[in-house]
């Protein structure tokens, strides 16, 4: 069971790293017109190198700096978009973008299940739980992080309302581009503000990427024959295929959906495997069936 858990965790973190690098490369290309390779290569190697040298302490330190920068830049950019794209609440209501629908409710529940399942398989997240030092520190960190996340999500969510109100069917025809709604708005900002957005994207991805990098090192170093240095070396090597895939222009949403579905399909059987009343082989079999089913559905769809 531990081997199966490590395999799913490794795959999920690798797909997440590819998705993050793909996202930052695509965003910078969309805003500046630059090729994706330099951006992807720079973010991947820089985070891999400082994570390998400094380990978890450096990752935690940069998280604090990046978190403050991200929150500040999100507020600045959102205010800028509100100013440069004046849309009244009456227009938003008329567009239907803020309507409560069944599809929206399904997406809401699905997102909670997907993110929760994926978070359970992130070695970087469990490192941060361990580094809290006490239950009190952990509780403060969780509540503080949730407040910041809700703030950012609300600010960015309003941008979605504005984009749908302004662009309408352009976000859906001839191809589905609603997930990139914020980029449509940012492209209309002055050059200086677009530069701030590039900095924001790089900061957000770097913050996640170094968490994944330290998670890789922690996962590999659990093997008794793998030293910390070897674990860090393997982590740097893993970045090579991640960089190659990130420059292929794959769908970021598809990558995240695949990772989230795999985690959602395996977290319950694995949790059952830790219960003394469950048969470990049955739990392992349930996980295998879930993985095969999800991969087949993903490939077919």
PyMOL commands that set and color helices and strands:
alter all, ss='L'
color gray80, all
select helices_A, chain A and resi 2-32+36-84+89-95+102-120+123-131+135-171+178-186+191-221+228-246+252-273+280-300
alter helices_A, ss='H'
color red, helices_A
deselect
rebuild
show_as cartoon
